[in-house]
Every structure is written in C-alpha cells, then in structure tokens.
Amino acid sequence: MGKYSVELSSTAFKALKKMPREDLHRILRMIKSFETDPFPYGSIKLSGMDKVYRVRLGNFRIIYEVNNNVLTVLVLKVGHRRDVYR
C-alpha cells in the first residue's frame, strides 16, 4: 500500500486551532497516522455517505474521506462528539 497524502478542510483547520493542547497532540498524531493507514482499528464507515469514515479519540471524533484512486485523505471535521455530526 502506498503513502497517502493528508489534507485538512478549512473547517477542520479552524477546529484544530481551538482545541485544548493536550487533546490536540493526540488528534494530530492520529491524523498523521492516516498517511500510512487510513483505516486504523476502530474506524467506521458512516452510513449514507460514500467514502466517509470516522475515528473516535475519547470524546473527540475525526470525520474524514478516503480517495483510494489518488491516495488522499481529506479530514472534513474534527470536534467534540456532541458537535461534530451537526
């Protein structure tokens, strides 16, 4: 499997800037790991959406889209579980 390029949407970038520091490091480590494995243990495909997955990190969620044809991962949203699906 090749190396994926990871991109952040503007929504995800803004959310990361507001994250508490201790949670930010854990989230960035998970996003960085998408380069080698875009489907880590615990990733679940969201129903009703094509190629969109989510990963849980405590109370936070990372919503991302995987494009296997061009080897890219686009992080769509990052946030607390109560807000991220809205």
ZIHU-V996304 format. One line per field, one symbol per residue. ss: DSSP state (~ for helix, > for strand, _ for the rest). psi: psi as a letter, one per 40 degrees, with the letter a starting at -180 (. if undefined). A space follows every 50 residues. Layout:
ss = ???
psi = ???
This chain:
ss = ____>>>>_~~~~~~~~___~~~~~~~~~~~~~__________>>_____ _>>>>>>__>>>>>>>>____>>>>>>>>>______
psi = hihihhihiddddddddeiiddddddddddddedddgegihehhhhiehh fhiihhgbeiihhihhhddefihhhdihiidedde.
